[in-house]
Amino acid sequence: MLEDAGSAAPALCRLQLAVELRNLRIASGLTAAEVAKRLTVSPSKLNRLEAGENGVVEPADVMALCAIYKAPAELQETLIGYAVVTKKKKDWWEVREYRPAITPGFRAYLGQEATASAIHNYESEYVPGLLQTEPYVRALHRRAYEGRSQDEIDRIVAVRMTRQEALHREAAPLRLTAIINEAVLRRRVGSVEVMRTQLEHIAELASSLPNVRVQVVPFESGEHPGMNGSFTILQFRERDPFPPIVYLENLSDAWVVRKQADVDRYEEAFTDLQAFAPGHPESLSMIKKAIEEF
């Protein structure tokens, strides 16, 4: 349970609602289809609610579900409070300033990232988003989004910088394990100074934050398990009934992979990469050497 729902982010309230409502349904012995029929809603709506995917949760829906599940009055009041938060507050990426800079696929990802406890990220071409500096982001997106206005670029940069606050939050900071191809260290993005500052930033975070671990896959190691491309695995709290998911993106789209067999393949690939790449101290040495060579 959230100690103070009123001050919690809507994403966390949606997640807690999903956990509690699913637990109540299971305890009641009812299937999702049976509950959906009683509520006269589509099974997909209930599935989205139990997955924490509905942007707004109606308090009336929560009241109806609690009645079906015969939830204790105190728990019902708490769950309705969560639903009220999703109606009255917006997650940071939903504010008007940011919305034009966020695609629907990426918006769905941000909701998952905000509630994840750990992220495993392999990047083959550029610095992981959670480790990027503002000048690096600007240089990267000036090339990727040629023709966009300065205002649009500013919004994209602001979104990236705000995401990084998850690494520094006081309560349960996001745990990030990032594995990067050596090409990320060698490919200059922006000026030499931009690149040097970026690498110094990675080294600083990896050295000072216990929740950040970085490994580098050297060129000299040859073929490796990440050669099919970049991917991100999101893991959630152990007590939550949500299995890990995988986030993928390309130039035209972004999507989340949930099928367990596919997620297992990515988790296996990441585990292989962790064993394949030099450890954290050796990788930091590679990053510092790259800094000296810029």
matplotlib code that plots the C-alpha trace (Angstrom):
import matplotlib.pyplot as plt

x = [0.0, 1.1, 1.5, 0.2, -1.9, -2.7, 0.9, 1.7, 2.1, -0.9, 1.3, 2.0, -1.7, -2.7, -0.1, -1.3, -4.9, -3.9, -2.2, -4.9, -7.9, -6.2, -5.5, -9.1, -10.5, -8.2, -9.2, -12.8, -12.4, -13.8, -12.3, -11.8, -14.5, -17.0, -16.3, -16.5, -19.9, -21.2, -19.9, -21.3, -17.9, -15.5, -13.0, -10.3, -11.2, -10.8, -7.5, -6.2, -7.2, -5.4, -2.4, -2.3, -2.7, -5.8, -4.8, -7.7, -9.5, -13.2, -13.9, -17.3, -15.7, -13.5, -16.6, -18.4, -15.5, -15.0, -18.7, -18.3, -15.2, -16.7, -13.7, -13.4, -14.6, -11.2, -9.6, -12.4, -11.8, -8.1, -8.6, -11.2, -8.6, -6.1, -8.7, -9.4, -5.7, -5.7, -8.6, -7.3, -3.6, -1.5, 1.8, 4.6, 4.7, 1.0, 1.3, 0.7, 4.3, 5.6, 2.7, 3.7, 7.2, 6.0, 4.7, 1.8, 4.2, 6.8, 4.0, 3.0, 6.6, 7.0, 4.1, 5.9, 9.3, 7.8, 6.7, 9.6, 12.0, 14.9, 15.9, 18.3, 19.3, 21.6, 22.5, 24.6, 24.8, 24.2, 24.3, 21.3, 18.7, 18.9, 22.6, 22.6, 23.7, 21.6, 24.2, 24.4, 20.6, 20.5, 23.2, 21.6, 18.1, 19.3, 20.4, 17.5, 14.8, 16.2, 13.5, 11.9, 11.7, 13.9, 10.8, 10.2, 13.8, 13.6, 10.6, 12.3, 15.3, 13.1, 11.4, 14.8, 16.1, 13.0, 13.1, 16.5, 15.1, 14.0, 17.7, 17.9, 14.5, 14.7, 12.4, 13.6, 15.6, 15.4, 18.2, 19.8, 22.1, 23.4, 25.5, 26.8, 28.8, 32.2, 31.0, 29.0, 32.2, 34.0, 31.3, 31.4, 28.0, 28.2, 31.6, 34.6, 33.7, 30.1, 31.3, 34.0, 31.5, 29.1, 31.6, 32.6, 28.9, 28.6, 31.7, 30.5, 27.1, 28.5, 31.1, 28.8, 25.4, 25.1, 21.9, 23.8, 26.0, 27.6, 29.4, 31.1, 31.3, 34.8, 35.3, 38.1, 35.6, 34.1, 30.6, 28.3, 24.7, 23.5, 24.2, 20.5, 20.0, 19.2, 16.6, 15.3, 13.9, 11.8, 11.4, 8.8, 8.7, 8.9, 5.6, 3.7, 2.1, 3.7, 6.3, 9.1, 8.4, 10.7, 10.7, 11.8, 11.9, 12.9, 12.6, 8.9, 7.5, 8.0, 6.3, 6.3, 6.8, 4.9, 4.8, 6.6, 8.6, 9.9, 10.7, 12.6, 14.8, 15.7, 16.4, 18.7, 20.5, 21.1, 22.4, 24.7, 25.9, 26.6, 28.8, 30.4, 31.3, 34.1, 32.9, 31.9, 35.5, 37.1, 34.3, 34.8, 38.5, 37.5, 35.2, 38.0, 40.4, 38.0, 37.7, 41.4, 41.4, 38.8]
y = [0.0, 3.6, 5.5, 8.7, 8.2, 11.9, 12.9, 9.8, 10.0, 8.7, 6.0, 4.5, 4.7, 2.9, 0.2, -0.2, -0.4, -3.0, -5.1, -4.8, -5.4, -8.4, -9.9, -9.3, -11.0, -14.0, -14.3, -14.2, -17.1, -15.2, -15.1, -11.9, -12.9, -13.5, -10.1, -8.3, -9.9, -8.7, -5.2, -5.3, -4.1, -5.7, -8.2, -6.0, -3.1, -5.2, -6.6, -3.1, -2.1, -5.1, -4.3, -0.7, 0.5, 2.8, 6.4, 7.3, 4.9, 5.8, 5.7, 4.2, 1.3, 0.7, 0.9, -1.7, -4.0, -3.8, -4.6, -7.7, -8.8, -7.9, -5.8, -4.5, -0.9, 0.5, -1.1, 0.1, 3.6, 3.4, 2.0, 4.7, 7.2, 5.8, 6.2, 9.8, 10.6, 9.3, 11.7, 14.7, 14.6, 14.0, 12.2, 14.6, 13.3, 14.1, 17.9, 20.1, 21.2, 17.6, 15.9, 17.1, 15.6, 12.1, 9.5, 7.2, 4.2, 6.1, 7.5, 3.9, 3.1, 6.1, 4.8, 1.5, 3.1, 5.3, 2.2, -0.1, -1.1, -2.0, -1.6, -3.7, -1.8, -2.8, 0.0, -0.5, 3.0, 5.7, 6.4, 5.0, 7.7, 7.6, 8.5, 11.2, 14.8, 17.7, 18.7, 15.1, 14.9, 18.1, 17.0, 13.6, 15.0, 17.9, 15.1, 12.7, 15.4, 17.7, 20.2, 20.4, 23.8, 24.7, 24.6, 21.0, 20.1, 21.8, 19.7, 16.5, 17.4, 18.3, 14.9, 13.1, 15.1, 14.7, 10.9, 10.8, 11.9, 8.3, 7.4, 10.0, 9.6, 9.2, 6.3, 3.2, 4.8, 3.0, 0.4, 0.7, -1.9, -0.6, -2.5, -0.5, -1.4, 0.2, 2.1, 4.2, 5.4, 6.0, 7.6, 11.4, 13.0, 16.7, 18.4, 16.8, 18.7, 17.4, 13.8, 14.2, 15.7, 12.9, 10.1, 11.9, 12.0, 8.2, 7.6, 9.8, 8.2, 4.7, 5.6, 7.5, 5.9, 2.4, 1.8, 2.4, -0.3, 0.1, -2.5, -2.1, -4.7, -4.3, -4.4, -7.0, -9.5, -10.1, -11.4, -11.1, -11.7, -8.1, -7.9, -8.0, -4.6, -2.5, -3.4, -2.5, -4.9, -3.4, -5.3, -4.5, -5.0, -8.7, -8.5, -7.2, -9.7, -8.1, -10.1, -8.2, -6.6, -5.6, -2.2, -1.9, 1.1, 2.1, 5.2, 4.8, 3.1, 1.9, -1.0, -3.2, -7.0, -9.0, -12.5, -14.5, -16.7, -13.5, -11.8, -14.8, -14.7, -11.0, -11.8, -14.6, -12.4, -9.7, -12.3, -13.6, -10.0, -9.4, -12.5, -11.6, -8.0, -7.0, -6.2, -2.9, -1.7, -2.8, -1.1, 2.1, 2.0, 1.7, 4.7, 6.8, 5.7, 6.9, 10.2, 10.7, 10.0, 12.6]
z = [0.0, -0.6, 2.6, 1.2, -1.9, -2.1, -2.8, -4.9, -8.7, -10.7, -12.3, -8.8, -7.9, -11.1, -10.3, -6.7, -7.9, -10.4, -7.7, -5.1, -7.5, -9.1, -5.7, -4.6, -7.7, -7.3, -3.6, -4.6, -6.9, -9.9, -13.4, -15.3, -17.7, -14.9, -13.3, -16.6, -17.3, -13.9, -14.5, -18.1, -19.4, -21.9, -20.6, -22.2, -19.9, -16.8, -18.2, -18.7, -15.2, -13.7, -15.8, -14.7, -18.3, -17.9, -17.8, -15.6, -13.3, -12.5, -8.7, -9.6, -11.3, -8.2, -6.0, -8.1, -8.1, -4.4, -3.9, -6.1, -4.2, -0.8, 0.0, 3.6, 4.0, 4.9, 1.8, -0.4, 0.8, 0.1, -3.4, -4.3, -3.1, -5.6, -8.4, -7.4, -7.8, -11.4, -12.2, -10.4, -11.1, -14.2, -14.5, -15.5, -19.1, -19.5, -18.9, -21.9, -22.2, -22.8, -24.7, -28.2, -27.8, -26.8, -29.2, -28.0, -27.9, -25.8, -23.6, -22.7, -21.9, -19.6, -17.5, -17.2, -16.4, -13.7, -11.8, -12.6, -9.8, -12.2, -15.8, -17.8, -21.0, -23.8, -26.3, -29.4, -30.9, -28.3, -24.6, -22.7, -22.3, -18.5, -18.6, -21.3, -20.7, -22.0, -24.7, -25.9, -26.2, -28.1, -30.5, -31.0, -31.7, -34.0, -36.3, -35.7, -36.0, -38.7, -39.6, -36.2, -34.4, -31.5, -29.3, -30.3, -29.6, -26.2, -25.3, -26.3, -24.2, -21.2, -21.4, -21.4, -18.5, -16.4, -16.9, -15.2, -11.9, -11.3, -10.6, -7.8, -6.0, -2.3, -1.9, -3.8, -6.6, -10.0, -10.4, -13.8, -15.3, -18.6, -21.1, -24.0, -27.1, -27.3, -30.4, -28.0, -26.4, -29.7, -31.9, -31.4, -31.0, -31.2, -30.4, -28.8, -25.6, -25.7, -26.0, -23.3, -20.9, -21.7, -20.9, -17.7, -16.7, -17.2, -15.2, -12.4, -12.1, -12.3, -9.6, -7.2, -7.5, -6.0, -8.1, -11.4, -13.0, -16.4, -18.6, -22.0, -24.7, -26.3, -30.1, -29.5, -28.1, -31.5, -31.9, -28.9, -27.8, -28.4, -32.1, -33.1, -31.6, -28.6, -26.0, -22.6, -20.0, -17.2, -13.9, -11.2, -7.5, -6.4, -4.6, -7.6, -9.9, -13.0, -14.9, -16.7, -20.0, -22.9, -24.7, -28.3, -30.7, -34.1, -36.4, -36.9, -33.8, -30.3, -28.6, -25.5, -25.6, -23.0, -24.4, -21.8, -24.3, -26.0, -22.7, -21.6, -24.8, -24.1, -20.4, -21.5, -24.0, -21.3, -18.8, -21.5, -22.2, -18.5, -18.5, -21.8, -21.1, -18.7, -15.2, -13.8, -12.7, -15.9, -17.9, -16.0, -16.9, -20.6, -20.3, -18.6, -21.3, -24.0, -22.2, -22.4, -26.1, -27.0]

ax = plt.figure().add_subplot(projection="3d")
ax.plot(x, y, z, "-o")
ax.set_aspect("equal")
plt.show()
